[in-house]
Amino acid sequence: MSSIEKLSIQGIRSFSPQQPSVIEFYTPLTLIVGLNGSGKTTIIECLKYATTGELPPNSKGGAFIHDPKLAHESEVKAQIKLKFKNLNQQQLVLIRSLQSTQKKVKLEMKTLEALLTFRDPQTNQKMTLSSRCADFDAEIPMHMGVSAAILENVIFCHQEDSLWPLSEPAVLKRKFDDIFAATRYAKALDAIKSVSKGIKGEIQVEKVKLDHFMEKNEKAEKIQIGMEGIKRKIEKMEIEKSEIEQENKRLNEKKNEYFQQKGEISGMIQMQKEREKKMKEMIYEISERLPEVKDEECDNVIKMIEEEIERNGKSNLEKIKKEIFNLKDEISEIDLKCLEKKKELETISNLKFRKVDSAERTILDNLRLRNQIKRLNDLKIEIDKLKLEFSKFKFDLNKKNKLESEITNLISQKSVIFGELKQLEIQKNSYSLELKSDYKNVREKYSEQLIKVTSLELSQSDLDKYGKALDSAIMKYHSVKMKEINKIICELWTNTYQGTDIDTVEIRSEKECKDKGNRSYNYRVVMLKGTTELDMRGRSSAGQRVLASIIIRLALAESFGANCGILALDEPTTNLDQANIESLARSLSDIIKTKRQQANFQLIVITHDEEFVRLLGQSDYVDYYWRVARDNNQHSVIERQSITSR
């Protein structure tokens, strides 16, 4: 709990600008006595200015500082020095300085640099903080443990403002809103709602981006699926391509094999041609040597040869010629040669009309002819074999043509597959390029955007929850505090007020909703008599208003001053009759008695009423009091006096 120890005043109001006046504050009671105009209230003003930075009422334009004309100076410097302990019982010294300068037309007041001196808890070194580096108007109330509104309106309330609990509704509302920090909480709620609204707008924008990324992601997935399908097709067609190449290779090998067989058959044909040539030579030789053969045997042999030739050689050669012609154009030459052979055979047949002159020659020729016939028979056998070979060749040729057709089809299929492969590769490269350019990192961007939108939605939801929780907490806090305050007011009023026309006094708070949905309260002080409730403003005497104001301040100090047990009462007996003065003195004594066990409780009473001081002095809680008076230079001076010397 914070407390104040000493106050030094120099150059403020009627206090000397050359010599500081010092007052020490006691626990639990400090009495300050003086005639009206002696400078008593200046002490409250200095305490209020030191802790809040607020100047007293009607003090603008330099009226708060000692008048330079009275000091016969063009410039007066004033200083307020307050020694106090903060919440952590750390001792601090606050120095606030002001300056008043007399200009030609008016006074000019200027606030000088303020200093806060303390010792570092860890190093114990003396530290000084300047108002250039910190906001003392916010810093000092934090050290005191209460808000600036409590310091200004409750703890160090100026005499001219002491009746604010019974002021007009707008002023009363502003005071209570400051005390309850309603404006600050309302701003916090507005800030939460504003941020929440901003986040909602941002969510809408980010959702549009998310939809865009989602669409691109879906397209990218479709492209990826298409690419995978293309890859599968390419793999399948590569397999088909490989199979076709293997089949093509196999057929080419078979084709080469047939070409080899064709070569062999061509060689056999060539051999047959050579044999036919030899046969022709032999026939020619026979025809030359048998011109004269005329006998029947010769005729029969010739006829037999002719028939043999006609039956076998001619027909077989024609068939061979036809087959060879149908198989290959190269064999056509053989047919021509066979025709020549036929003519030669016909020439031989004409030999039957010739006569053989010599029997011996005929016998020899017959022997030769028989040999030739044998050779012709051998030739027939070979021709039959050749026929079989040609038949086989024809079958193989058909098979070769079929294989060539298959090879052609395979080549065609291969070309189609190559074309499709090329097309698929182009499509695949196009998809790949599209993924790298238009859809680069689209999945990561989509995930990041989804996280961002989700985070914003969660933040917005949390803000709404916090706003509702804060609003609910404010209402609950306000309700609890008002009950607590009214309870203290009732107890103090019952123990203090000596009249019978008012049973108790209460503060009424009424809710109202603003356009933004924020709750606000209107306040009024009422007096109760039985079940009757009346507004106290305008219906009470001056003494009742003073007493009600004091009691309300005491209740507010009790309720909000848990961390700061200080309360200053300036002229509390104004407009009170003797009975109520005595009753107030007893009530304050009871409060002191109750709070005496509370550490750092300090009640400061400033009064001109000597009887009131006497009543308070009868208690065991004060040994000295402070008297404020004017010296010969009309400067206010503070002197400590013993309570027993009165």
VENLIN-V673720 format. One record per residue. N is the residue number from 0. RES is the residue in one letter. PHI is phi in whole degrees, 0 to 359 (none if undefined). OMEGA is omega in whole degrees, 0 to 359 (* if undefined). Layout:
N&RES&PHI&OMEGA + N&RES&PHI&OMEGA
This chain:
0&M&none&182 + 1&S&280&179 + 2&S&203&177 + 3&I&250&184 + 4&E&248&183 + 5&K&219&176 + 6&L&226&177 + 7&S&247&183 + 8&I&237&179 + 9&Q&214&175 + 10&G&76&178 + 11&I&255&181 + 12&R&49&182 + 13&S&268&178 + 14&F&280&187 + 15&S&299&177 + 16&P&280&181 + 17&Q&264&187 + 18&Q&236&179 + 19&P&286&174 + 20&S&250&186 + 21&V&241&175 + 22&I&232&179 + 23&E&250&183 + 24&F&257&185 + 25&Y&257&176 + 26&T&236&9 + 27&P&261&188 + 28&L&224&173 + 29&T&235&180 + 30&L&255&177 + 31&I&236&186 + 32&V&239&176 + 33&G&178&179 + 34&L&288&176 + 35&N&300&180 + 36&G&89&182 + 37&S&282&180 + 38&G&114&181 + 39&K&297&184 + 40&T&295&178 + 41&T&302&179 + 42&I&298&178 + 43&I&296&180 + 44&E&299&179 + 45&C&294&177 + 46&L&298&181 + 47&K&293&180 + 48&Y&293&181 + 49&A&296&186 + 50&T&271&184 + 51&T&240&184 + 52&G&82&181 + 53&E&271&176 + 54&L&282&179 + 55&P&295&177 + 56&P&299&176 + 57&N&58&181 + 58&S&238&179 + 59&K&287&180 + 60&G&83&175 + 61&G&95&181 + 62&A&294&181 + 63&F&285&182 + 64&I&261&178 + 65&H&306&185 + 66&D&293&179 + 67&P&301&179 + 68&K&294&178 + 69&L&291&180 + 70&A&272&182 + 71&H&56&178 + 72&E&227&176 + 73&S&277&183 + 74&E&215&178 + 75&V&232&176 + 76&K&255&181 + 77&A&243&181 + 78&Q&214&174 + 79&I&240&181 + 80&K&238&182 + 81&L&239&176 + 82&K&256&184 + 83&F&212&174 + 84&K&247&181 + 85&N&272&182 + 86&L&302&183 + 87&N&268&181 + 88&Q&62&175 + 89&Q&273&183 + 90&Q&277&181 + 91&L&227&176 + 92&V&234&181 + 93&L&254&179 + 94&I&235&174 + 95&R&245&184 + 96&S&237&178 + 97&L&225&180 + 98&Q&217&179 + 99&S&240&182 + 100&T&236&180 + 101&Q&274&176 + 102&K&267&183 + 103&K&296&186 + 104&V&259&187 + 105&K&213&175 + 106&L&278&177 + 107&E&237&181 + 108&M&253&180 + 109&K&223&177 + 110&T&273&180 + 111&L&264&182 + 112&E&297&176 + 113&A&260&183 + 114&L&229&176 + 115&L&233&184 + 116&T&252&179 + 117&F&201&178 + 118&R&255&179 + 119&D&295&183 + 120&P&299&184 + 121&Q&271&184 + 122&T&261&183 + 123&N&64&178 + 124&Q&274&180 + 125&K&286&182 + 126&M&239&179 + 127&T&229&179 + 128&L&248&182 + 129&S&261&177 + 130&S&292&175 + 131&R&287&182 + 132&C&255&184 + 133&A&211&177 + 134&D&270&183 + 135&F&295&180 + 136&D&296&175 + 137&A&262&184 + 138&E&289&185 + 139&I&294&176 + 140&P&303&177 + 141&M&295&177 + 142&H&295&181 + 143&M&285&177 + 144&G&88&177 + 145&V&220&180 + 146&S&283&178 + 147&A&297&180 + 148&A&295&177 + 149&I&292&178 + 150&L&298&186 + 151&E&281&188 + 152&N&259&184 + 153&V&238&189 + 154&I&286&182 + 155&F&244&183 + 156&C&286&180 + 157&H&289&182 + 158&Q&302&182 + 159&E&289&180 + 160&D&256&189 + 161&S&294&181 + 162&L&264&183 + 163&W&300&179 + 164&P&300&180 + 165&L&247&178 + 166&S&279&182 + 167&E&294&188 + 168&P&307&183 + 169&A&297&179 + 170&V&293&181 + 171&L&299&179 + 172&K&298&180 + 173&R&299&180 + 174&K&296&182 + 175&F&292&176 + 176&D&298&177 + 177&D&293&181 + 178&I&296&179 + 179&F&278&183 + 180&A&57&183 + 181&A&297&180 + 182&T&297&180 + 183&R&296&180 + 184&Y&291&177 + 185&A&296&177 + 186&K&296&178 + 187&A&297&178 + 188&L&297&178 + 189&D&298&179 + 190&A&297&179 + 191&I&298&180 + 192&K&295&179 + 193&S&295&178 + 194&V&297&179 + 195&S&298&178 + 196&K&296&177 + 197&G&299&179 + 198&I&294&178 + 199&K&300&177 + 200&G&298&179 + 201&E&295&179 + 202&I&298&180 + 203&Q&299&179 + 204&V&296&183 + 205&E&291&177 + 206&K&293&175 + 207&V&299&177 + 208&K&298&180 + 209&L&297&178 + 210&D&299&178 + 211&H&298&179 + 212&F&293&179 + 213&M&296&179 + 214&E&298&178 + 215&K&295&179 + 216&N&295&178 + 217&E&297&177 + 218&K&297&179 + 219&A&298&179 + 220&E&294&177 + 221&K&297&178 + 222&I&298&179 + 223&Q&296&177 + 224&I&297&177 + 225&G&300&178 + 226&M&297&178 + 227&E&295&176 + 228&G&297&178 + 229&I&297&178 + 230&K&300&179 + 231&R&296&177 + 232&K&298&180 + 233&I&298&179 + 234&E&298&179 + 235&K&296&181 + 236&M&290&174 + 237&E&297&177 + 238&I&296&178 + 239&E&298&178 + 240&K&299&179 + 241&S&297&179 + 242&E&296&179 + 243&I&297&179 + 244&E&297&178 + 245&Q&295&178 + 246&E&295&178 + 247&N&298&178 + 248&K&298&180 + 249&R&297&180 + 250&L&294&177 + 251&N&297&177 + 252&E&297&179 + 253&K&293&178 + 254&K&298&178 + 255&N&298&179 + 256&E&297&178 + 257&Y&291&176 + 258&F&298&177 + 259&Q&296&177 + 260&Q&297&178 + 261&K&299&178 + 262&G&297&179 + 263&E&297&179 + 264&I&295&177 + 265&S&301&177 + 266&G&294&179 + 267&M&296&177 + 268&I&299&180 + 269&Q&297&177 + 270&M&298&180 + 271&Q&296&178 + 272&K&298&179 + 273&E&296&178 + 274&R&295&178 + 275&E&300&180 + 276&K&297&178 + 277&K&297&180 + 278&M&298&178 + 279&K&300&179 + 280&E&297&179 + 281&M&295&179 + 282&I&297&179 + 283&Y&298&180 + 284&E&296&179 + 285&I&296&181 + 286&S&297&179 + 287&E&287&186 + 288&R&264&180 + 289&L&243&180 + 290&P&287&187 + 291&E&252&180 + 292&V&285&186 + 293&K&229&186 + 294&D&285&187 + 295&E&295&180 + 296&E&298&179 + 297&C&295&180 + 298&D&297&181 + 299&N&296&180 + 300&V&298&181 + 301&I&297&180 + 302&K&298&179 + 303&M&299&179 + 304&I&297&182 + 305&E&297&180 + 306&E&298&179 + 307&E&298&180 + 308&I&295&182 + 309&E&297&186 + 310&R&284&187 + 311&N&256&187 + 312&G&297&185 + 313&K&293&183 + 314&S&295&180 + 315&N&294&181 + 316&L&294&178 + 317&E&294&179 + 318&K&296&179 + 319&I&298&180 + 320&K&300&181 + 321&K&295&180 + 322&E&293&180 + 323&I&294&179 + 324&F&296&179 + 325&N&290&181 + 326&L&283&188 + 327&K&209&179 + 328&D&293&183 + 329&E&294&185 + 330&I&277&182 + 331&S&304&181 + 332&E&295&180 + 333&I&295&179 + 334&D&300&180 + 335&L&298&180 + 336&K&292&177 + 337&C&295&177 + 338&L&298&178 + 339&E&297&179 + 340&K&297&179 + 341&K&298&179 + 342&K&297&179 + 343&E&296&179 + 344&L&294&176 + 345&E&297&177 + 346&T&297&178 + 347&I&296&180 + 348&S&296&179 + 349&N&287&179 + 350&L&294&181 + 351&K&294&180 + 352&F&274&179 + 353&R&265&184 + 354&K&253&178 + 355&V&260&184 + 356&D&284&189 + 357&S&240&180 + 358&A&293&180 + 359&E&297&180 + 360&R&291&180 + 361&T&294&180 + 362&I&297&180 + 363&L&298&181 + 364&D&292&177 + 365&N&298&178 + 366&L&300&179 + 367&R&296&181 + 368&L&295&178 + 369&R&299&177 + 370&N&299&181 + 371&Q&291&178 + 372&I&297&178 + 373&K&298&180 + 374&R&294&177 + 375&L&294&177 + 376&N&297&177 + 377&D&298&178 + 378&L&297&179 + 379&K&300&180 + 380&I&298&180 + 381&E&296&179 + 382&I&296&177 + 383&D&299&178 + 384&K&299&181 + 385&L&297&178 + 386&K&298&177 + 387&L&298&179 + 388&E&298&180 + 389&F&292&176 + 390&S&298&177 + 391&K&297&179 + 392&F&298&179 + 393&K&298&178 + 394&F&297&179 + 395&D&295&179 + 396&L&295&176 + 397&N&299&179 + 398&K&297&178 + 399&K&298&179 + 400&N&299&177 + 401&K&297&178 + 402&L&296&179 + 403&E&297&177 + 404&S&296&177 + 405&E&298&179 + 406&I&299&179 + 407&T&298&178 + 408&N&297&179 + 409&L&297&178 + 410&I&297&178 + 411&S&298&178 + 412&Q&299&180 + 413&K&298&178 + 414&S&297&179 + 415&V&298&180 + 416&I&298&178 + 417&F&300&179 + 418&G&296&178 + 419&E&296&177 + 420&L&301&180 + 421&K&297&179 + 422&Q&297&180 + 423&L&296&178 + 424&E&296&177 + 425&I&297&179 + 426&Q&296&179 + 427&K&298&179 + 428&N&296&178 + 429&S&296&177 + 430&Y&299&181 + 431&S&297&178 + 432&L&296&179 + 433&E&296&178 + 434&L&296&183 + 435&K&285&184 + 436&S&263&185 + 437&D&286&186 + 438&Y&241&180 + 439&K&293&178 + 440&N&56&184 + 441&V&294&179 + 442&R&293&178 + 443&E&297&180 + 444&K&295&178 + 445&Y&296&179 + 446&S&297&179 + 447&E&298&181 + 448&Q&293&178 + 449&L&296&177 + 450&I&298&181 + 451&K&297&181 + 452&V&295&179 + 453&T&298&179 + 454&S&297&179 + 455&L&297&179 + 456&E&296&177 + 457&L&295&179 + 458&S&298&180 + 459&Q&296&177 + 460&S&295&178 + 461&D&297&179 + 462&L&298&177 + 463&D&299&179 + 464&K&296&180 + 465&Y&297&179 + 466&G&299&179 + 467&K&296&180 + 468&A&295&179 + 469&L&295&179 + 470&D&300&179 + 471&S&295&180 + 472&A&295&179 + 473&I&297&179 + 474&M&299&181 + 475&K&295&179 + 476&Y&300&181 + 477&H&297&181 + 478&S&296&180 + 479&V&296&182 + 480&K&295&180 + 481&M&296&177 + 482&K&296&180 + 483&E&296&181 + 484&I&297&181 + 485&N&295&177 + 486&K&295&179 + 487&I&295&179 + 488&I&301&181 + 489&C&299&180 + 490&E&296&182 + 491&L&294&181 + 492&W&295&181 + 493&T&298&182 + 494&N&279&188 + 495&T&253&188 + 496&Y&291&184 + 497&Q&263&180 + 498&G&279&182 + 499&T&244&184 + 500&D&276&180 + 501&I&231&179 + 502&D&285&181 + 503&T&200&178 + 504&V&235&178 + 505&E&221&173 + 506&I&256&178 + 507&R&259&176 + 508&S&239&182 + 509&E&238&183 + 510&K&283&170 + 511&E&214&181 + 512&C&255&179 + 513&K&271&182 + 514&D&298&183 + 515&K&283&181 + 516&G&95&178 + 517&N&284&178 + 518&R&274&177 + 519&S&223&182 + 520&Y&232&169 + 521&N&252&187 + 522&Y&240&173 + 523&R&203&179 + 524&V&262&183 + 525&V&240&174 + 526&M&245&184 + 527&L&246&172 + 528&K&223&187 + 529&G&68&179 + 530&T&261&182 + 531&T&270&181 + 532&E&235&181 + 533&L&226&173 + 534&D&295&183 + 535&M&283&180 + 536&R&295&178 + 537&G&86&182 + 538&R&235&183 + 539&S&229&179 + 540&S&281&179 + 541&A&298&180 + 542&G&297&178 + 543&Q&296&179 + 544&R&294&179 + 545&V&298&182 + 546&L&295&179 + 547&A&297&179 + 548&S&297&179 + 549&I&298&182 + 550&I&296&178 + 551&I&296&178 + 552&R&295&177 + 553&L&300&179 + 554&A&294&179 + 555&L&295&178 + 556&A&296&179 + 557&E&294&186 + 558&S&280&185 + 559&F&256&185 + 560&G&258&181 + 561&A&298&181 + 562&N&262&181 + 563&C&216&184 + 564&G&270&183 + 565&I&253&173 + 566&L&209&180 + 567&A&248&178 + 568&L&247&181 + 569&D&257&181 + 570&E&52&183 + 571&P&289&185 + 572&T&266&181 + 573&T&303&177 + 574&N&67&177 + 575&L&265&174 + 576&D&282&186 + 577&Q&300&182 + 578&A&297&181 + 579&N&286&175 + 580&I&296&180 + 581&E&296&180 + 582&S&295&178 + 583&L&296&179 + 584&A&300&179 + 585&R&294&181 + 586&S&296&179 + 587&L&294&178 + 588&S&296&178 + 589&D&296&179 + 590&I&297&180 + 591&I&298&180 + 592&K&298&180 + 593&T&291&185 + 594&K&272&184 + 595&R&300&180 + 596&Q&285&181 + 597&Q&277&183 + 598&A&297&173 + 599&N&64&174 + 600&F&285&182 + 601&Q&224&174 + 602&L&250&180 + 603&I&249&181 + 604&V&243&178 + 605&I&246&184 + 606&T&205&172 + 607&H&259&188 + 608&D&277&181 + 609&E&294&179 + 610&E&296&178 + 611&F&296&177 + 612&V&296&180 + 613&R&299&180 + 614&L&297&178 + 615&L&290&182 + 616&G&289&179 + 617&Q&288&180 + 618&S&281&181 + 619&D&266&189 + 620&Y&258&182 + 621&V&218&177 + 622&D&250&182 + 623&Y&226&173 + 624&Y&223&181 + 625&W&250&179 + 626&R&248&179 + 627&V&253&181 + 628&A&211&178 + 629&R&257&175 + 630&D&270&183 + 631&N&295&179 + 632&N&268&180 + 633&Q&64&173 + 634&H&268&178 + 635&S&285&177 + 636&V&230&181 + 637&I&243&179 + 638&E&232&176 + 639&R&270&180 + 640&Q&227&180 + 641&S&281&181 + 642&I&292&182 + 643&T&276&182 + 644&S&273&181 + 645&R&289&*
